Amino acid sequence: MRWGLILLACFVIGCKDQASTQVESSTTLALDSSIVESSKPIVLMFYSTSCQPCKVLEQNLAHAKLQHLLSSFALYPIDIYAKDPITLPFATPTSAKSLRQDLHIYATPTLMLFDKHHLVAFKHIGILSVDDLALLLTLIPTLPENLQTQESKQQWLSSHLTHARASKGSL
């Protein structure tokens, strides 16, 4: 329980300095034009090859229950220690180290969900269950337009996750 509170505090503190992040064309993180034109929400899964929780999250994302939902997203697994430059979903190749710094990736697995406007909507460090992933993938396309910051989107999505878990009795 104590570790959970510590991790939660670290997560909340980490989110505060990430005000609404848009991957703009003028930055090194410019999205590939085919991705921008598609207006598909984006899922970035940051992993490392030696990370056991990353493998669990990868299995959860591959679950049959999520395949229909994921078909309306652009999913990109990204090895945070990759030696070669990372290309897709970005227009210009970028190093894994630069990407970690720019997107504040401090641990794996980290899942980042971008809305249809390619703004960060949700960032999570650790494993998410298949049910939590299904709920997030269902909610991202329905985010209220009045939520302008990453923090407000994160809070809205987190409250829906908490409510869903509480109603199932899994809190």
Steps between C-alpha positions, in 0.01 A plus 500: 500500500778741596682439170177557311461841664861588427461400135173692476667810647791469255256460213295806600810713550634384162175594325497854637798608289355359181237760418308426183762362269427521131737338262538791261656503156760757606660269758727200470192293587307598188256230404519332163257675262303181431430471873399865538262474205334187638382672821524164673572513871849368576625249757872503577621208710849558635675180602839343550587147392597386851183637664261225622206739566545625140441146376181476707374833363587386147298179555209704636509727194497192275189361674216414261261724697705807399562432131184669375564806722867521400409497131390864535834600659855521369705281738878540517718294735827687563811345655638775725853362465493451122836557334351591163307826453126471556302591191126436510285664620736794462581688179870519575705227666575571864719324753344300782686716753365823351149356491522390866607850600245685286206286613619456862522121484666389824388137535358212302243409407360845430187537295416836342163555334452793264154623402385556140666844505828329595507657845610291797185381673630233735834375626540192716806329642453130568262225398137563411249216498315403183182652649676829581650513151159430345345783700777745409484410131124552512523834683784670308287567188221638721707750699300819557630784282509736801789302650794702373798386707665162537440526875123550459478212251709279731271582795183437298626164374638400841168577669320278247751220562459533876121498472506192275733315739288597801180381334669164431633484855861483384636798692 
